[in-house]
């Protein structure tokens, strides 16, 4: 597995998103033992970059990752996220909160659940419109000095917010949705990250599973699956968006790879500061995704994939918390 630098943080260029092991996608009856086997298999394959968040569950995903890493913590760069839960005297509740006191409460909880003494990359999950980014990053910088976190990250932040944050303390990485069907970062975000030396971590790099070619009908999704309410998976847009998948499959056949591997290979070709985190809870899928590291697309194939028609529908039903 090749490695890349995220603002000075060395990681495998394909990571593992752990969210779906505990929350949001098809299969409410999660199998923690299979998820732990998946994490261990990822490490064996050279994946060194794991991503979770306090809100996944909430809390249960961090606990799961902590159990999986109990004897292998030093093999990984461990990333988690805060900021979409607020910690009150009466307990945690949903709510965007990146106040300095909430930052500290969040990190203490994540450290405990993950069973570790430091978090390698601590992201603000969503920008808090009620707390200046300078105050949030100032609190994170204190945690860096204390050794509780090693690097600071942002997620779904707008260019000006990134600049302001980076001026307070170096930001190692930005995490934002990016894939063949979400190209928004290309206009402003990617050039800015190159300028500032910040790494980029695309989440949902397989279009929430759509680009794998394995989802051919909405009926394959459970009623409580987050994607059932996602505009791109709606009755109106689903079949239209399958045409994009068909084009990915065509290139995949040419290179002798799966659609998922082809989509990841295209993403890796966009820069040497990019480390996508495809999510899965199955050993077979993590083996497939990790093998994308060896897939090489020709310049013509990269161009063809890059010229695909944008998907129908917004990427969230409510876009307001994004790009602040």
N, C-alpha and C positions, 0 to 999 in steps of 0.2 A: 504494500500500500504506500503510495506516495504521500508526502506531507506538504502542507502549506503553512504560511505564517499569517495569523490573524493579529495584526498590530503587535507583532513580537511574540505571540503565543503560538507555539508549535502544535499542530493538530494533524491527524489524518485527513486527507482531503475529501473523504466521505465519512460523515458521522452517523449517529443513530439518534433519531428522535423517539423518545419513549412515551409521549403523550397517549398514543392509541392503546398502550398496554392497560390503561386505567380509565380512559374517559373519551367521550364524544363520538366514537365511531361504532360501526356495527359490532354487536356482540357484548351485551351488558354483562354476560357471565364470563368474566375474564379468567384466564388461566395463568395465575402468577408463576407457577412452576415452568410453564412453557416460555413465559416472558423472561424469566431469569436465565433459562437455557439460551434464549435468543441473545441476551446481553453477553453471556459468556462466549457464545459462538462468535459474536461480533469482535470481541477482544482477541480471540484466537486468530481471526482473519486479519488483524492489524488495525481495526477500527479503534481509535483512541479518544474519540470525541463523543460524549454522551450529553443529551439535552433533556431537561425536565423543567418543571415549574411548580410553585406551591399551589397554584389554582387547579392543577390537573388532579382531579378527584373530588374535592380538593384534598391535598396533602398525601393521598394514598400513593401517587406515583413516585414522589420523593422517597417515601418509605420503602417502596418496592426496589427502586434503584439502590437505595442504601443497603438493603439486604443482599442484592446481587453483587455489590462491590465490597462486601464485608472483608474479604480476603484478597481483593484485587484493586484496592483504591489507588495505589500508586501507579497503576497501568494506564490511567485515564486522565483526560482533561474533562473535568466535571462542570457542566454549566446548568444553572437554574435561574429562575426569573421571579421577580416580585412586582407588586404595584397594581394588581387588579383585585386585591383583597385588602381590607383595612383591619387592623388588629386593635380591638377596643378592650376596655376592662371587662366587658361582658362577653368577650370572645370574638373570634374573627367573623367577618361577614363580607359579602361581595361589595366591591366599590373601589374605584380608581383612587389610589392614595400613594403618593411618593413623597410625603412629608418626611423630614429627617427622622422623626420618632418612629414612623411606620417602617422606614428602611431598616432601622436597627432591630425592631421587633421581628421583621420578616427574616433577616439573616440569621438571627438566633434560632428561630424555628426551623429554617431549612438546614442549618448545620446539625441540629439534633436529629431531624428525620433522616438525613443522609448519612448519619453516623460518621462524620468527618470533622476535622478541625479547620478546614479551609475549603472555600469554593473557588475554583479556578477562574470562572467567568460568571459574573453576577449581572444579569440584565434587568433593566427597567422594562417591564413587559409592555406597558402602554404609557405614553406621556401623560402626566397629570396636569390638566389645564389650570389647576388651582395652586400648584407649587412651582415656582420658578425652577427651571432645569438646573440653574447654578446651585440652588439649595440642595437639590437631590444629589447632584454629582459631588458637591462638597461633603455630604454625609457618606457617600460611597468612598470618597478619597480617604476619609478617616478610617474606614474599615480596611482599606488597603494598607494603611500605615500600621494598623493593629494586627495585620496578618490574617484576618478572617476571610478576606477575599483577595485574589491575586490580580484580577483584571476587571474592568468595567465594560459593560455592554449596554446598548440601547436596542429597542425593537419598535419597528413601525414609526420611526421618528422622521420629521421633515428636515430638509437640508439646513435651514437656519438653526433649528434645535440642535442638530448634530454639531454644527460649528460652535455654538455657544457652550455645549457640554464639553467639547474637546478642548476649549480654551481654559476650562477649569482644571481638568485632569485628562490625560490621554484616554481616549475611548479605543478599546482594542477591536471591537466588532459591532456591527449592526446586523440584527436579525430581522428580515422582512420576507414576505412571500415573493418568490421568484421562480419561474419555470417557463416552459414553452407556452403555457396559457396564462401567465401573469408576467407581463413584460414591463410593468410600470417603472421599476427602478432604473431602467436603462437611460432615461432622459436626463435625470439630474443626480440621482443617488450614486450610481456607479462612478461617474466622473469625480464626484466629490470625495468618495472613499479613496479613490486612487490618489487624489491630490493630498489628502490628509494622512495617508498611510494606515487606513482603518480596514480591517478585514470584513468580509461579507459572508453571512451565514443564511442562505436561502432556506426558509421552511416551506413545507408542502411542495417540494421540488418535483413531485410526481402528480401535481394537480389533485391532491387529496385522493390519490389512487386512480383517478380517471385516466391518466396517461399510461397506466400499465396495460390497458386494453382488456383488463379482467372484469370491468364493470360495464356490462352491455345493456342493463335495464335498471330502472329505478326500483324494480321489485326485488333486486338483490340487496337493497338497503333496509335494515330494520326500521321500524316506525320511529324509534327514539334516536336514530342515527342523525347526528348534526347535519349531514349532507342532505337529508330529506328537505330541509328548509333553506338550503343554499341556492341562490338564484341560478347558478350554473348547472345544478342538478334538477332544476324544475321541469315539469312536464313540457313547458313551452320551449326550453332550451336544450334539454338532454340530447335528443336525437341530432340536433344541429351541431352540437359539440362533438358528437361521435366522429364527424368527418375529419376533425383535427387528429383524432386518435388513429384513424385509418391511414393518414399521411405518415405519422410516426411509425406505424407498423411497416409501411413500405420501405422506409430507410432501414428499419431494424432487420428486415429480411436481407437487404443488400450487405449489411456488415456482419450478419450471422450472430446477432444479439437479440435480446428481448426488447420490447418497447420501453420498459422501465430503464434498462441499461442504456438504451439509445438516448432517452430523454435526459438522463443524468450525464452522459458523455457530452451532450450539447452544452449543458450547464457548466461543466468543468472547463470547456473550451472557451468560456467567456472571460477567464482571467485566472491568474495564479494566486489570487488573494481570496478565492471563493471556496467555501467548504459546506456543501449542502448537507442537510440532516434528514434524509428520507426516514420515515417512521414505519415500524412494523412490530408485530408481536410474535412473529413466526420465524423459526430458524431458516426455513427454505427461502424466505424473502430476504433476510439479511445476507444470506449467501449470494443471492442474485444481485442485490444492490451493491455489495462490496466488489463484485466482479466487474462492475462498470468502470472501475479504475483502470482496467486494461483495454477498454474499448477505445479505438481511435477512429474518428470520423474524418473524411476528406473535407477540404475547404468547400467543395461544392455541396456536400451533404449538410455541412453546417449552415451554408447559405440557404439551402432549400428549407431546412427546418426553421431557420430564423425568419423566413418569409411567410410562414403559415398564417392563415387568417386568425385574428383574435377571437376568442370564444365569446359566445353570447351570454350576457348576464354579468352583474357585478360579482366580485369575489366574496362579499359578505352582504347579508340583507340590510345591515346597518353599517355604513362606511364611516360614520362620524367619529369613532374613536381613533381613526388611523391618520397618520401623516400630520401630526400636530407638532 
